[in-house]
């Protein structure tokens, strides 16, 4: 008798078991190694790792054309994952794999399985993006939210998928009237007291002579101005309001962006400590003004608008450039988490090293 992998169906997950000699459900396997040197401040629990393979002849030849038989494990433990894109011609793959514990003091080894023409779809996006995620928009081929909350977005005034992104596809904003709208929900409202907001962004010109919004609430410029505001000023200064009611409670920094380059922009906020932090490319930004001890009231955001706000008035305040991988979580991510997330998404091929087929 020898051990072989067999799929066990149940609860939307995959399972693995040893059984007697018989057909091997997954004919092929590759090892993926994550070096401890790429992980900052671990261990990180339930960390969604980006596995991006530009092209792979083995996957193209051995996996189902729809990618349903692609699966991931850590040893004998099945790992939930989301398959954002699979190209059966080139074997290119974009997948988000939830790692139960990602340490910084030891390398992590995963297994990529494929090769079963009869397999059911092995992905489970809602398990990858479980709480505390309140919204995850990959923006590659769809504006749908990958969480179980289904906070799907709508492109306004012609904004649509199809542009180049940092990870697969993204959104291209024209700077005239484009914005992305996400309707108000209880899950998104829960960010008002503790949250991490993030996106990949590239600016045509961050100092374009007018305001440009990353994200703002539809009620931000309607009395009593209870929403969020995340933007750059006309000279490129970068800021975030966790609550706009006072018009003075905001973090403010010098322009940290390079025109035409992709940057990972992150905001964390925690009303319990009255702290708001801005990060760019995995590192905290030096603040010229800090809301610490100034922020005392939770926002009451309405709809979430990414890239512009029709209620702003005055000078146009629409973003010109591209965005990708928007995420909202109802927790304050640690500096180590944010640095690791940036390292993974900035250079996925060096973060996850894929071995040969066996």
DAVENBEL-V589895 format. One record per residue. N is the residue number from 1. RES is the residue in one letter. D_FIRST is the distance of its C-alpha to the first C-alpha in Angstrom with 2 decimals. Layout:
{{N	RES	D_FIRST} {N	RES	D_FIRST}}
//
This chain:
{{1	X	0.00} {2	X	3.77} {3	X	6.93} {4	X	9.54} {5	X	13.06} {6	X	14.56} {7	X	18.25} {8	X	19.64} {9	X	23.30} {10	X	25.94} {11	X	29.20} {12	X	29.42} {13	X	26.64} {14	X	23.16} {15	X	20.20} {16	X	16.65} {17	X	13.55} {18	X	9.79} {19	X	8.10} {20	X	5.56} {21	X	6.03} {22	X	9.77} {23	X	12.98} {24	X	13.27} {25	X	16.25} {26	X	17.72} {27	X	17.65} {28	X	19.75} {29	X	20.47} {30	X	23.50} {31	X	24.44} {32	X	27.80} {33	X	29.72} {34	X	32.74} {35	X	34.93} {36	X	36.54} {37	X	39.80} {38	X	39.84} {39	X	39.66} {40	X	42.91} {41	X	43.31} {42	X	39.77} {43	X	37.66} {44	X	38.17} {45	X	36.44} {46	X	35.13} {47	X	36.37} {48	X	36.11} {49	X	35.28} {50	X	36.37} {51	X	33.85} {52	X	36.05} {53	X	34.95} {54	X	37.96} {55	X	36.09} {56	X	32.59} {57	X	31.94} {58	X	28.15} {59	X	28.56} {60	X	31.15} {61	X	28.93} {62	X	25.58} {63	X	26.59} {64	X	28.15} {65	X	31.95} {66	X	32.47} {67	X	29.96} {68	X	28.33} {69	X	24.79} {70	X	25.81} {71	X	24.30} {72	X	24.49} {73	X	22.58} {74	X	23.37} {75	X	20.09} {76	X	18.19} {77	X	21.60} {78	X	22.79} {79	X	26.37} {80	X	29.09} {81	X	30.91} {82	X	33.76} {83	X	33.82} {84	X	37.50} {85	X	37.30} {86	X	34.96} {87	X	36.43} {88	X	34.16} {89	X	36.51} {90	X	36.46} {91	X	33.34} {92	X	35.65} {93	X	34.30} {94	X	36.04} {95	X	33.90} {96	X	34.67} {97	X	31.71} {98	X	32.28} {99	X	31.25} {100	X	31.18} {101	X	32.85} {102	X	34.18} {103	X	35.41} {104	X	38.09} {105	X	37.09} {106	X	33.57} {107	X	31.94} {108	X	29.75} {109	X	26.59} {110	X	25.32} {111	X	22.79} {112	X	24.02} {113	X	21.54} {114	X	22.60} {115	X	21.81} {116	X	21.39} {117	X	24.35} {118	X	23.77} {119	X	23.60} {120	X	26.29} {121	X	28.46} {122	X	26.67} {123	X	29.93} {124	X	31.75} {125	X	35.18} {126	X	36.72} {127	X	34.14} {128	X	34.86} {129	X	38.59} {130	X	38.79} {131	X	41.78} {132	X	43.75} {133	X	43.81} {134	X	46.61} {135	X	46.55} {136	X	44.62} {137	X	45.98} {138	X	44.26} {139	X	47.05} {140	X	45.12} {141	X	45.16} {142	X	46.30} {143	X	48.50} {144	X	46.09} {145	X	45.10} {146	X	41.35} {147	X	41.60} {148	X	41.43} {149	X	45.22} {150	X	45.86} {151	X	48.92} {152	X	49.19} {153	X	51.94} {154	X	54.70} {155	X	56.26} {156	X	60.05} {157	X	62.67} {158	X	60.31} {159	X	57.63} {160	X	54.30} {161	X	50.92} {162	X	50.64} {163	X	51.94} {164	X	50.12} {165	X	48.55} {166	X	47.08} {167	X	43.58} {168	X	43.52} {169	X	46.60} {170	X	49.35} {171	X	52.85} {172	X	56.10} {173	X	59.21} {174	X	62.62} {175	X	64.68} {176	X	67.05} {177	X	65.67} {178	X	61.86} {179	X	59.85} {180	X	56.62} {181	X	57.04} {182	X	54.59} {183	X	55.98} {184	X	56.59} {185	X	53.88} {186	X	53.32} {187	X	50.28} {188	X	52.33} {189	X	55.28} {190	X	53.12} {191	X	53.40} {192	X	57.05} {193	X	56.45} {194	X	53.40} {195	X	51.72} {196	X	50.28} {197	X	51.33} {198	X	50.19} {199	X	50.40} {200	X	50.30} {201	X	53.83} {202	X	55.97} {203	X	59.73} {204	X	62.15} {205	X	64.63} {206	X	64.20} {207	X	67.96} {208	X	69.16} {209	X	72.28} {210	X	71.00} {211	X	68.40} {212	X	64.86} {213	X	62.46} {214	X	58.78} {215	X	58.56} {216	X	61.12} {217	X	61.52} {218	X	63.60} {219	X	65.87} {220	X	66.34} {221	X	69.80} {222	X	70.89} {223	X	72.72} {224	X	71.52} {225	X	69.12} {226	X	66.13} {227	X	63.40} {228	X	61.61} {229	X	62.80} {230	X	60.77} {231	X	62.67} {232	X	64.70} {233	X	68.49} {234	X	70.75} {235	X	70.67} {236	X	66.88} {237	X	66.84} {238	X	63.58} {239	X	63.55} {240	X	61.91} {241	X	63.53} {242	X	61.34} {243	X	64.25} {244	X	67.23} {245	X	69.81} {246	X	71.80} {247	X	71.61} {248	X	71.38} {249	X	67.90} {250	X	65.86} {251	X	64.02} {252	X	65.61} {253	X	64.76} {254	X	65.92} {255	X	64.36} {256	X	60.90} {257	X	59.91} {258	X	60.21} {259	X	61.23} {260	X	58.67} {261	X	55.74} {262	X	52.77} {263	X	52.87} {264	X	50.66} {265	X	53.12} {266	X	52.25} {267	X	54.36} {268	X	53.45} {269	X	55.77} {270	X	56.00} {271	X	59.03} {272	X	58.40} {273	X	59.25} {274	X	61.41} {275	X	59.40} {276	X	58.72} {277	X	57.09} {278	X	56.90} {279	X	54.24} {280	X	54.18} {281	X	51.33} {282	X	49.57} {283	X	52.69} {284	X	55.38} {285	X	58.71} {286	X	61.91} {287	X	63.98} {288	X	67.73} {289	X	67.79} {290	X	65.26} {291	X	65.17} {292	X	64.22} {293	X	66.50} {294	X	67.99} {295	X	65.31} {296	X	65.87} {297	X	65.11} {298	X	61.97} {299	X	62.13} {300	X	61.88} {301	X	60.45} {302	X	60.80} {303	X	59.08} {304	X	57.37} {305	X	58.90} {306	X	57.28} {307	X	59.64} {308	X	62.97} {309	X	65.05} {310	X	67.79} {311	X	69.58} {312	X	70.27} {313	X	73.56} {314	X	75.70} {315	X	74.11} {316	X	70.95} {317	X	67.86} {318	X	65.10} {319	X	62.41} {320	X	62.30} {321	X	58.98} {322	X	55.28} {323	X	52.79} {324	X	49.03} {325	X	46.37} {326	X	48.57} {327	X	47.13} {328	X	48.57} {329	X	47.13} {330	X	48.78} {331	X	48.19} {332	X	49.62} {333	X	47.08} {334	X	47.43} {335	X	48.80} {336	X	45.44} {337	X	43.66} {338	X	46.31} {339	X	46.17} {340	X	42.37} {341	X	42.63} {342	X	45.26} {343	X	43.31} {344	X	40.27} {345	X	42.32} {346	X	44.85} {347	X	42.37} {348	X	38.86} {349	X	37.70} {350	X	38.47} {351	X	37.32} {352	X	33.80} {353	X	32.65} {354	X	29.97} {355	X	27.74} {356	X	26.44} {357	X	23.71} {358	X	20.23}}
//
